[in-house]
Protein backbone atom coordinates (compact mmCIF):
# COMPACT_ATOMS: atom_id res chain seq x y z
CA UNK A 1 0.00 0.00 0.00
CA UNK A 2 1.20 3.44 -0.81
CA UNK A 3 -0.27 4.98 2.35
CA UNK A 4 -1.15 2.26 4.87
CA UNK A 5 -3.51 3.39 7.63
CA UNK A 6 -2.24 4.01 11.12
CA UNK A 7 -3.55 1.23 13.36
CA UNK A 8 -2.96 1.02 17.08
CA UNK A 9 -1.30 -2.28 18.05
CA UNK A 10 -4.23 -3.15 20.31
CA UNK A 11 -6.58 -2.91 17.30
CA UNK A 12 -4.61 -5.37 15.15
CA UNK A 13 -5.53 -9.03 14.94
CA UNK A 14 -2.43 -11.16 15.45
CA UNK A 15 -2.65 -14.61 13.96
CA UNK A 16 0.10 -16.72 15.51
CA UNK A 17 0.78 -19.63 13.18
CA UNK A 18 2.83 -22.74 13.55
CA UNK A 19 4.75 -24.32 10.64
CA UNK A 20 2.23 -25.82 8.24
CA UNK A 21 -0.64 -23.61 9.44
CA UNK A 22 -2.66 -21.40 7.09
CA UNK A 23 -4.58 -18.18 7.53
CA UNK A 24 -7.47 -17.32 5.23
CA UNK A 25 -8.72 -13.77 4.86
CA UNK A 26 -10.79 -11.54 2.59
CA UNK A 27 -8.91 -10.03 -0.36
CA UNK A 28 -9.47 -6.52 0.98
CA UNK A 29 -7.97 -7.31 4.37
CA UNK A 30 -4.79 -5.35 4.96
CA UNK A 31 -2.25 -7.90 6.09
CA UNK A 32 1.47 -8.30 6.69
CA UNK A 33 3.92 -10.72 8.19
CA UNK A 34 7.25 -10.58 9.88
CA UNK A 35 10.33 -11.53 7.83
CA UNK A 36 10.82 -15.22 7.10
CA UNK A 37 13.85 -16.26 9.15
CA UNK A 38 13.79 -19.90 8.06
CA UNK A 39 15.73 -21.46 5.19
CA UNK A 40 12.40 -22.46 3.59
CA UNK A 41 10.32 -20.43 1.16
CA UNK A 42 6.86 -19.27 2.14
CA UNK A 43 4.05 -20.53 -0.04
CA UNK A 44 0.98 -18.53 -0.96
CA UNK A 45 -2.23 -19.46 -2.70
CA UNK A 46 -4.43 -16.83 -4.30
CA UNK A 47 -7.94 -17.70 -5.43
CA UNK A 48 -9.98 -15.09 -7.29
CA UNK A 49 -13.68 -15.38 -8.03
CA UNK A 50 -15.20 -12.75 -10.30
CA UNK A 51 -18.69 -12.34 -11.67
CA UNK A 52 -19.18 -12.19 -15.43
CA UNK A 53 -20.31 -8.58 -15.08
CA UNK A 54 -16.93 -7.33 -13.80
CA UNK A 55 -14.44 -5.40 -15.91
CA UNK A 56 -10.67 -4.95 -15.59
CA UNK A 57 -9.29 -1.42 -15.33
CA UNK A 58 -6.26 -1.39 -17.70
CA UNK A 59 -4.37 1.22 -15.64
CA UNK A 60 -4.85 -0.64 -12.36
CA UNK A 61 -3.85 -3.91 -14.04
CA UNK A 62 -0.64 -2.30 -15.38
CA UNK A 63 0.18 -0.97 -11.89
CA UNK A 64 -0.40 -4.43 -10.44
CA UNK A 65 1.82 -6.10 -13.04
CA UNK A 66 4.62 -3.60 -12.35
CA UNK A 67 4.41 -4.21 -8.60
CA UNK A 68 4.33 -7.97 -9.12
CA UNK A 69 7.40 -7.85 -11.36
CA UNK A 70 9.36 -6.08 -8.61
CA UNK A 71 8.85 -8.97 -6.16
CA UNK A 72 9.22 -11.89 -8.57
Residue pairs with C-beta under 8 A, 6 or more apart in sequence:
1 30
4 30
5 30
15 23
17 23
25 31
27 48
33 42
36 42
